[in-house]
Amino acid sequence: MGDDLEREAAVLRRQLVDAMLTEDLLTDPHWRAAFQEVPRHLFLPWFFNRLGSGDWSLVTSLDERWLPSAYQDRVLVTQLDGTEIARQAAALGPVSGTPTCSSSMPTIMAIMLEALEVHSGHKVLEIGTGTGYNTALLCHRLGGDLVSTVDVDPDIVARAEENLSRAGYAPASVTGDGALGHAANSPYDRVLCTCSVSRIPLPWLEQTVPGGQVVTTLNRPIGAGLVRLTATGGPHAEGRVLLDDGRFMPLRAHRTAWSGWPRGPQTSRRQTELSARTLLRPGLRFEFYAGLLLPGVMPWTDEQGGTWLAHADGSWANYVEGVVVQGGPRSLWDLAETAYEQWDALDRPCRDRFGLTVTPEAQYFWLDTPDSPHRWPLA
């Protein structure tokens, strides 16, 4: 049984790698070998599967879906609500909850690892251990003695250590606040954050050698993005937003609680030519720019298919089939339309035309060059 499982897993890994190659990923043969040889299923002895009802069922190695799912290019949720309670309850039936840990899509892992531009001998700090699978890929490429990984959740760290040991890897594994990095093993040549951040934590830069790189995703409700920064000494860095999109669960200290926001009285109802798809669909050019002018605005879609925008100040907008209703102190859809006009006037820049500067005093985006007059705070 064990040999059959390993043979089937090896076939599934080859199929996954072949699929990524068709998308022009894994151009570095070192990463290609890592994805080919590191067994993802060892890091996913169980995971949650979303049901049509919105609840979650538990999938384990006893389920025939388990092994094929482990090698699909999909996010697999491994924790709900920040505790192990849901997993224990799910053994008895479906449960509700909010994902707080997962194994990311292998394609976005490959994109981030290649963006890291590591070389043999580099020392790497990973923020967000998760299941340990991404940590194992780093260990395969560099050796466990050059990899440190940090996660705030002791249960996640303990489970990842078990997974890593089972796969034959032994990096430095630490329970702690990822925003603080891990000074004990610094300095690092590279820092990789597998969760999103609202601002770049300065300790990461202080623990990175000058010229070293930091790759992370930004916790922006509209226009999230993958960035690569070059440390320039001390708590300073500069870099660019990458063309590839990346969206991850936020670092726990950077999560936004928005469900209890107030909603101001209605102020307008009218037709609009700006569609929700143009404004919010990831991958379209405008979405990233829209996020620059709509900081702190949270979007979502209701059960009837309507699109909502909301802000903590009580402003809101609801879009349905070309009609927008707005309320509160600011007209959010008006702001979005103004942003579209500005973006059009700037020749509709893609996300990779934007850069990011980080100093102790400020963190801000710029267009094309750091001295550009077009700047927006990272809020």
C-alpha positions as CSV (number, residue, x, y, z in Angstrom):
1,M,0.0,0.0,0.0
2,G,2.8,2.4,0.9
3,D,4.8,1.8,-2.2
4,D,1.7,2.1,-4.4
5,L,0.9,5.5,-2.7
6,E,4.4,6.8,-3.3
7,R,4.3,5.7,-6.9
8,E,0.9,7.4,-7.4
9,A,2.2,10.6,-5.6
10,A,5.3,10.7,-7.8
11,V,3.1,10.5,-11.0
12,L,0.9,13.3,-9.6
13,R,3.9,15.5,-8.8
14,R,5.2,15.1,-12.4
15,Q,1.8,16.1,-13.7
16,L,1.7,19.1,-11.5
17,V,5.2,20.2,-12.6
18,D,4.4,19.6,-16.2
19,A,1.3,21.8,-15.8
20,M,3.4,24.6,-14.3
21,L,5.9,24.3,-17.1
22,T,3.2,25.0,-19.6
23,E,2.5,28.3,-17.7
24,D,6.2,29.3,-18.1
25,L,6.9,28.6,-14.4
26,L,9.8,26.7,-12.9
27,T,12.2,28.0,-15.4
28,D,15.0,27.5,-12.8
29,P,15.9,23.8,-12.8
30,H,16.6,23.9,-9.0
31,W,13.0,24.8,-8.3
32,R,11.7,22.4,-10.9
33,A,13.6,19.6,-9.0
34,A,12.2,20.8,-5.7
35,F,8.6,20.6,-6.8
36,Q,9.3,17.3,-8.5
37,E,10.8,15.7,-5.4
38,V,9.2,17.3,-2.3
39,P,6.0,15.3,-1.5
40,R,3.3,17.8,-0.8
41,H,0.9,15.1,0.5
42,L,3.2,14.6,3.6
43,F,2.4,18.2,4.6
44,L,-1.4,17.7,4.1
45,P,-2.4,14.6,6.2
46,W,-5.8,16.3,6.2
47,F,-7.4,19.5,5.0
48,F,-10.8,21.2,4.8
49,N,-13.0,21.1,1.7
50,R,-15.6,23.9,1.2
51,L,-19.1,22.7,0.7
52,G,-21.8,24.3,-1.4
53,S,-23.5,25.4,1.9
54,G,-20.4,27.4,2.9
55,D,-19.5,24.9,5.6
56,W,-16.3,22.8,5.6
57,S,-15.9,19.1,5.6
58,L,-12.7,17.3,6.7
59,V,-10.7,15.3,4.1
60,T,-8.1,12.8,5.4
61,S,-5.8,10.2,4.0
62,L,-8.7,7.7,4.3
63,D,-10.6,9.7,1.6
64,E,-10.1,8.7,-2.0
65,R,-10.1,12.5,-2.9
66,W,-7.1,13.1,-0.5
67,L,-4.1,12.3,-2.6
68,P,-5.3,13.7,-6.0
69,S,-6.4,16.9,-4.2
70,A,-3.0,17.3,-2.6
71,Y,-1.4,17.7,-6.0
72,Q,-4.0,19.9,-7.6
73,D,-3.1,23.6,-8.1
74,R,-5.4,24.8,-5.4
75,V,-5.4,26.4,-2.0
76,L,-6.0,23.7,0.7
77,V,-7.3,25.1,4.0
78,T,-5.7,23.5,7.1
79,Q,-7.1,25.6,10.0
80,L,-10.3,27.5,10.8
81,D,-10.7,30.4,13.3
82,G,-7.1,30.2,14.5
83,T,-7.6,27.0,16.6
84,E,-7.7,23.2,16.3
85,I,-11.2,23.0,17.6
86,A,-12.8,23.0,14.1
87,R,-10.7,20.0,13.0
88,Q,-11.7,18.0,16.0
89,A,-15.4,18.9,15.4
90,A,-15.2,18.2,11.7
91,A,-14.5,14.6,12.4
92,L,-18.2,14.3,13.4
93,G,-19.6,16.4,10.5
94,P,-19.4,19.7,8.5
95,V,-18.3,22.8,10.5
96,S,-18.4,26.6,9.8
97,G,-15.4,28.9,10.2
98,T,-13.0,31.4,8.7
99,P,-9.7,30.0,7.2
100,T,-6.6,31.0,9.2
101,C,-4.0,28.7,7.7
102,S,-3.6,27.0,4.3
103,S,-1.3,25.5,1.8
104,S,-1.2,28.0,-1.0
105,M,-1.6,27.2,-4.7
106,P,1.7,25.6,-6.0
107,T,1.7,28.1,-8.9
108,I,1.9,31.1,-6.6
109,M,4.5,29.3,-4.5
110,A,6.6,28.9,-7.6
111,I,6.1,32.5,-8.6
112,M,7.2,33.8,-5.2
113,L,10.2,31.4,-4.9
114,E,11.5,32.3,-8.4
115,A,10.9,36.0,-7.6
116,L,13.2,35.5,-4.5
117,E,16.2,35.0,-6.9
118,V,18.1,32.8,-4.4
119,H,21.5,31.4,-5.1
120,S,23.3,28.5,-3.4
121,G,24.7,29.6,-0.1
122,H,22.0,32.2,0.6
123,K,20.5,32.3,4.0
124,V,16.7,32.7,4.0
125,L,14.1,33.7,6.5
126,E,10.5,32.6,5.8
127,I,7.6,34.4,7.6
128,G,4.6,32.1,7.9
129,T,5.5,28.5,8.2
130,G,2.0,27.1,7.6
131,T,2.1,23.4,6.7
132,G,5.8,23.5,6.2
133,Y,5.6,22.6,2.5
134,N,7.0,25.9,1.2
135,T,9.7,25.6,3.9
136,A,10.6,22.2,2.6
137,L,11.0,23.5,-1.0
138,L,13.4,26.1,0.4
139,C,15.3,23.4,2.3
140,H,15.5,21.3,-0.8
141,R,17.0,24.2,-2.8
142,L,19.4,25.6,-0.1
143,G,19.8,23.0,2.7
144,G,18.0,23.2,6.1
145,D,20.9,24.8,7.8
146,L,20.3,28.0,5.7
147,V,16.6,28.2,6.2
148,S,14.8,29.8,9.2
149,T,11.0,29.8,9.5
150,V,8.7,31.7,11.9
151,D,5.0,31.4,12.7
152,V,3.0,32.9,15.5
153,D,0.8,29.9,16.1
154,P,2.5,27.2,18.3
155,D,0.1,24.5,17.0
156,I,0.9,25.3,13.4
157,V,4.6,25.3,14.2
158,A,4.4,21.9,16.0
159,R,2.5,20.3,13.1
160,A,4.9,21.8,10.5
161,E,7.9,20.5,12.4
162,E,6.3,17.0,12.3
163,N,5.6,17.3,8.6
164,L,9.1,18.5,7.9
165,S,10.7,15.8,9.9
166,R,8.6,13.2,8.1
167,A,9.9,14.5,4.8
168,G,13.5,14.6,6.0
169,Y,14.1,18.4,6.6
170,A,15.2,20.2,9.7
171,P,15.3,24.0,9.3
172,A,15.4,26.4,12.2
173,S,11.7,26.6,13.2
174,V,10.6,29.3,15.6
175,T,7.3,30.3,17.3
176,G,7.0,34.1,17.3
177,D,5.6,37.2,15.8
178,G,6.6,37.2,12.1
179,A,6.5,41.0,12.0
180,L,9.6,40.9,14.2
181,G,11.5,38.5,12.0
182,H,14.1,36.3,13.7
183,A,17.1,38.3,14.7
184,A,18.9,35.4,16.3
185,N,19.8,33.9,12.9
186,S,20.2,37.2,11.0
187,P,21.5,38.6,8.8
188,Y,19.6,37.1,5.9
189,D,20.2,37.3,2.1
190,R,16.5,36.8,1.4
191,V,13.3,37.2,3.4
192,L,10.1,35.6,2.0
193,C,6.7,36.2,3.6
194,T,4.0,33.7,2.7
195,C,1.3,35.9,4.3
196,S,0.3,39.4,3.4
197,V,1.2,42.6,5.3
198,S,-0.4,46.0,5.5
199,R,3.0,47.7,5.8
200,I,6.5,46.3,5.4
201,P,7.8,45.5,8.9
202,L,11.1,47.4,9.5
203,P,12.8,44.5,11.4
204,W,12.8,42.5,8.1
205,L,14.9,45.1,6.5
206,E,17.2,45.5,9.5
207,Q,17.8,41.7,9.4
208,T,18.6,41.7,5.7
209,V,22.0,42.3,4.3
210,P,22.3,45.4,2.1
211,G,21.5,44.3,-1.4
212,G,19.5,41.4,-0.1
213,Q,15.8,41.0,-1.2
214,V,12.5,40.8,0.5
215,V,9.5,39.3,-1.3
216,T,6.0,39.6,0.2
217,T,2.4,40.3,-0.8
218,L,0.4,43.3,0.4
219,N,-2.7,43.1,2.5
220,R,-4.8,45.5,0.4
221,P,-8.5,44.7,0.0
222,I,-8.4,46.2,-3.5
223,G,-5.3,45.8,-5.6
224,A,-3.3,43.3,-3.6
225,G,0.1,42.7,-5.0
226,L,3.4,40.9,-4.9
227,V,6.4,43.1,-4.3
228,R,10.2,42.6,-4.3
229,L,12.2,45.0,-2.3
230,T,16.0,45.5,-2.2
231,A,17.4,46.3,1.3
232,T,19.5,49.4,1.1
233,G,20.9,49.4,4.7
234,G,19.1,49.6,8.0
235,P,15.3,50.0,7.9
236,H,15.3,51.1,4.3
237,A,14.3,49.4,1.1
238,E,13.2,50.1,-2.4
239,G,11.7,47.9,-5.1
240,R,8.8,47.2,-7.4
241,V,5.4,45.7,-7.6
242,L,5.6,42.5,-9.7
243,L,3.3,41.8,-12.6
244,D,2.2,38.5,-11.1
245,D,-0.6,38.8,-8.7
246,G,-0.5,37.3,-5.2
247,R,-3.1,37.1,-2.5
248,F,-2.5,35.5,0.9
249,M,-4.1,35.4,4.3
250,P,-2.8,38.4,6.2
251,L,-0.2,38.3,9.0
252,R,-2.4,38.0,12.1
253,A,-1.3,41.3,13.5
254,H,-2.3,42.9,10.2
255,R,-5.8,41.6,9.9
256,T,-8.7,44.0,9.5
257,A,-11.9,43.5,11.5
258,W,-14.6,45.1,9.3
259,S,-17.9,43.2,9.8
260,G,-19.1,45.6,12.5
261,W,-18.5,48.8,10.5
262,P,-21.4,51.4,10.6
263,R,-23.3,52.2,7.5
264,G,-24.3,55.8,6.9
265,P,-27.7,56.9,5.4
266,Q,-28.2,56.6,1.7
267,T,-27.2,59.7,-0.3
268,S,-27.6,58.8,-4.0
269,R,-28.8,56.3,-6.5
270,R,-27.8,56.5,-10.2
271,Q,-26.5,54.8,-13.3
272,T,-22.8,54.2,-13.8
273,E,-20.6,53.1,-16.6
274,L,-17.9,51.7,-14.3
275,S,-18.7,48.0,-13.8
276,A,-17.8,46.1,-10.7
277,R,-15.8,43.7,-12.9
278,T,-13.6,46.6,-14.2
279,L,-13.1,47.9,-10.7
280,L,-12.4,44.7,-8.8
281,R,-11.5,41.8,-10.9
282,P,-7.9,40.7,-10.1
283,G,-5.5,40.7,-13.0
284,L,-7.2,43.6,-14.8
285,R,-5.0,46.7,-15.1
286,F,-7.2,49.1,-13.2
287,E,-7.7,47.2,-10.0
288,F,-4.3,47.9,-8.6
289,Y,-4.6,51.6,-9.2
290,A,-8.1,51.7,-7.8
291,G,-6.7,50.4,-4.5
292,L,-4.3,53.3,-4.3
293,L,-7.2,55.8,-4.3
294,L,-9.5,53.7,-2.2
295,P,-7.4,52.8,0.8
296,G,-9.1,50.9,3.6
297,V,-12.2,50.2,1.4
298,M,-13.4,46.6,1.7
299,P,-15.3,45.0,-1.3
300,W,-17.5,41.9,-1.3
301,T,-20.3,40.3,-3.2
302,D,-23.6,39.4,-1.6
303,E,-25.8,36.3,-2.2
304,Q,-27.8,38.1,-4.9
305,G,-24.7,39.0,-6.9
306,G,-24.5,42.6,-5.9
307,T,-21.1,44.2,-5.3
308,W,-20.5,46.3,-2.1
309,L,-17.8,48.7,-1.1
310,A,-17.5,49.8,2.6
311,H,-15.2,51.8,4.8
312,A,-14.9,52.1,8.6
313,D,-16.1,55.8,8.4
314,G,-19.6,54.5,7.4
315,S,-19.3,55.2,3.7
316,W,-20.7,52.5,1.4
317,A,-21.7,51.7,-2.2
318,N,-23.8,48.9,-3.7
319,Y,-23.6,48.1,-7.4
320,V,-26.1,45.9,-9.3
321,E,-26.2,45.7,-13.1
322,G,-25.2,49.3,-13.9
323,V,-26.9,51.0,-11.0
324,V,-25.1,52.2,-7.9
325,V,-26.5,53.2,-4.6
326,Q,-24.3,55.1,-2.2
327,G,-24.3,56.4,1.4
328,G,-22.3,57.7,4.3
329,P,-19.9,60.6,4.4
330,R,-18.1,59.8,1.1
331,S,-19.4,58.5,-2.2
332,L,-17.1,55.6,-2.8
333,W,-18.2,54.8,-6.3
334,D,-17.7,58.4,-7.3
335,L,-14.2,58.1,-5.9
336,A,-13.7,54.9,-8.0
337,E,-14.9,56.7,-11.1
338,T,-12.4,59.6,-10.5
339,A,-9.7,57.0,-10.0
340,Y,-10.5,55.5,-13.3
341,E,-10.3,58.9,-15.1
342,Q,-6.9,59.5,-13.5
343,W,-5.6,56.0,-14.4
344,D,-6.8,56.6,-18.0
345,A,-4.9,60.0,-18.1
346,L,-1.8,58.2,-16.9
347,D,-1.9,55.9,-19.9
348,R,-3.5,53.0,-18.0
349,P,-0.4,51.7,-16.2
350,C,0.0,48.0,-15.3
351,R,1.0,47.1,-11.8
352,D,4.6,46.5,-12.7
353,R,5.0,50.2,-13.5
354,F,4.6,50.9,-9.8
355,G,7.3,50.8,-7.1
356,L,7.5,51.0,-3.4
357,T,9.9,52.9,-1.1
358,V,10.2,52.0,2.6
359,T,11.8,54.2,5.3
360,P,11.3,54.6,9.0
361,E,9.3,57.7,8.3
362,A,7.1,56.6,5.4
363,Q,6.1,53.8,3.0
364,Y,4.8,54.9,-0.3
365,F,4.1,53.7,-3.9
366,W,5.4,55.6,-6.9
367,L,4.8,55.4,-10.6
368,D,7.8,54.5,-12.9
369,T,10.6,56.1,-10.9
370,P,11.2,56.8,-7.2
371,D,11.4,60.5,-7.8
372,S,8.0,60.5,-9.6
373,P,5.5,63.3,-8.6
374,H,2.9,60.5,-8.6
375,R,3.0,59.0,-5.1
376,W,0.5,57.3,-2.8
377,P,1.0,56.2,0.8
378,L,0.9,52.5,1.6
379,A,-2.1,52.6,4.0
